[in-house]
Amino acid sequence: MKYKALITAMCVSMTTVILILCLYDYTARRAADALNSQGEEAERLNIRQQFLQELSSKEHMPQESVQQISGHYDAKVNDYYVKVAYKDEPDVVYVYDKNTKGQFVLMHILAEGGTQPDDRLKHKHRFSPAP
């Protein structure tokens, strides 16, 4: 009788250890995926396309004026944003986010070599929040 109880206790203990290890592995993989998440490629392309369409329709600026555009995912706020460099200002990167109304808003201006005076920035008014 004691022998059966010992075998049963060992089987339960081994099963518990295996389940804990599987759960630990699953949790670790999910956490790594969340930390390394760059967002879905389709969504990053979609936000780029939306920005180019709004640039053309609302700002009356041709898409060809953009030198470089990239869509990004911000895990902190769980949303996408775009970084844009214009052809006539290749050393300045403008960061635009979508607000709650679905409109793009200028969030940051990144200039190579530090900040530039506001009067030298040609596109600071694009999608700027109303004063």
Steps between C-alpha positions, in 0.01 A plus 500: 500500500778740590672407176193605293472831688869570440471429127186718474669786685806478273283502186303801621823681591659430161187608315490824701865575423446436127194726494688778681791474254262515201320799646830677572620439142171623353500813719862579416434470126191722519691764695788494251255533209334798666830675570637438151177589326544745219136488408346335203668577170162557334405759764834681463447519125139608553594794725759614246241490223244686712755772575590542132132526407434764767814689405370518147136578580518718813840664468491523118852368475607242242616163626820546300609768748562228758853364496446226756206373702479213744221361710576395858325335791513642853443219748452746788188655352411203279473709185682584178676820390703621202842659462534724196796674336419747223722544192561868568596425865680164494671549839175552691261220596142587587309254720123489452247314710127447449277666758171365632314658206716304255692807382877521478667736746862614511651359820877545473763654278837327491783696343844364428764656721254627758206731466455768241329832559129480424520763228729274293265201505299501178238242591432568868152623414394175327239319708579728793244516778291814490619761752 
